[in-house]
Amino acid sequence: MTDEETAEQEGGNLWVFGYGSLMWNPGFAHRSVQAATTFGYRRALCVRSYVHRGTEERPGLVLGLDRGGSCRGMAFEVEAADRAAVVAYLRERELVTHVYKERLLPVMLADGRRVPALGYVIDRAHVQYAGALKAEEAALIVADARGRSGENVDYVQNTLEHLRAMNIRDHWLEEVGRRVETLLAHRRSAAVV
């Protein structure tokens, strides 16, 4: 049985792991929420955005859950009665271009329990996978990209603000944010001269 079939067919409550916008904007009914960590995956700006934060000519970067390390996020407990509707909603939201793969991830909850949680990890074979970028490479891309939903820098700054509010540190993403700010400040001062 695949992870996708398991997510659909298992009875009981479902846990969903959020590492990006799902943490502060889940968009689905849930019974409880708590901080959680998954191991073997890390949060990364590794998805080329062709529509919302960039274009095909100048792609932006958005978050993906990539292999390696660990990731602190939030786990949402979904009632068994809502399971099918939540899975359908998440598939519509996360699998638009199939850059993510649906998986059941091992998650440790803040209360110490270990549970399987539905999550979406990057498909490294997908054309939108940007790979493991250095902070300076990511910053250059983010500083110049714009898409339908606005500037890529706004996406990164908004993500960092939410992570700080949730007391979640992501040192690599914070470094990207600092480098973007420095780059944009340098450009503004050069334009004034």
N, C-alpha and C positions, 0 to 999 in steps of 0.2 A: 504494500500500500504506500503511495506517495505521501509526502507531507501535505499536499493540497487535499488529498482525499481524507487524510486523518483530520485536518482542520474542519472539514465539512461533516464527517460522519461520527466522530467521537461524541459520546454523550457527556453530560456534566458541564460545569462552567469552563469558560475559555479564558486564558490569559493572553493579552496582546502586549508586545514590547514596542515602545516608542523611543526613538533616539533623536528625532528631529521634530518637525512640526506636530507630529502626533502627540508629543508630550504636552504641549500647551493648547492644542486644537485637535482633540481626538475626533470629534464629529460623530460619536456614537455613544449610546447609552452604556453605562458601566456601573457595576455594583460597588467596586472599591478601586483605589489606586494607591500605589506605593512606589518608592524609589526601588530600582532594581539594577542588577548588573548581569550582562551576558559576557561569556568568556569565549575567546577565539575569534572575536570580531571587534572592529574599532569603527568609530564615527569618522568619516572622511569626506572632504569635498572631492569626490571622485566620479561624479555623474555630470557629463556634458549636457547643459540645458540648451536646447535649440528653440524653445518657445518662450517659456515664462521668464527666464533670466538671461537669455542670450538668443542668438540666431544661428542658423547653420553656418553662415559666413563667419560669425564671431560668437562661438558658444560661450556660455557662462558656466558656472560650476554650482551644483547643489549637492546636498548630502546623500551619502550612501553608507551602508554598513558593509565594510570590506573586511577581508580575512586578516587575522593577526591581532594580538593584544586583547583588550577588554573594553567594554563600553558601559558607562553609567547612563541610565535612562529612567523611564517610568514604565511600570507594568499595570495594565488595566484588567480587572476581573470582570468578565462579561457573563451574565446569567445564561444558563443553558437555553432558556426560552428565546433569548436574543441572538444566540450563536450564529444561526444561518444568515440572519439579516446583517449582522456585523461583518461576517466574512465576505458577504456579497458587496457590502459598502467598501470594505478595505480593498478588495480586488478591483473595483471600479476606480478607486482613488490611486492606488499604488501600481497597478499593472497596465497602465495606459499604453506605454511603449514597450513593455516587457523588459525594461532595463533592470528590474528587480525580480528576484525569485522568492516565492513564498516558502518559508521554512518554519518548522517548529524548533525553537532555539532553547537551549538550557539556560535558565535564568535563576539567579539568586535574588530573592526578595529581601527588602530591608529587615523583615522580621526573622530572617534566617532560613525560611523555607526555600527549597529548590523546586521549581515547576517548569514544565515545558510552556513556552509562550510563542504565539504566532508572531513572526517578524518578517521583514522584507530585506533581503541582502542583495548586494550588487551582483549582476551577472557579468563576470569578467570577460566573457566572449562577446558581449553586446557592443555595438559600434559606439554607444554613448559612454562606455567606460573610459575614464581619463587616465587610469592607472594611479600609481603611488607618486604623487607630486611633492616636490619640496615646497616649503612654505612660500619662498620667494616666487616660484613658478605660479602657484595658485593665486598669490596676491596680484601678479601682473594680469592674469586672466580676469579675476574678479573686478579689478579697477576699471576695466574697459568694456565689460559686457553689460548689455541692456536687452530686455525682452518685453513681452506683452505685460508681464506683471511688474515691470520696473527694473531699476538698476540692480545688478548683482551685488554690489556693495551693501545695499539696503537689506538684502536677504541675509548676508553674513552678519551684519551688525544686529539685526533683529534676532537672529539665532543666538548670538553671544549674549545679548541682553536677557533673553529668556533663560539661557543656561545659568547665568549669574544669579538671576532671581530664584532659580531652583537649587542654588548652591551646588552646581555641577561644574567642575573644572574640566576643560579640554585644552590642554596646553598647546597642541599643534594648531587648532582652530584659533585660539587666542593670538598665536604668533602670526597667523595669516591676517587677522584683523589689525594687528599693530602695523604690519608691513603695508597693508592697504591704506591705512590712515596716513602713514609717513609718505607714501607715494603720492597720494592725492594732495596732501599739504604742500609737498614740493612742487607739484604741478600748479597749484593755485598761486604760490609765491612767485614762480617763474612767469606766470601770466600777468601778474601785477607789474613786474619790472619792465 
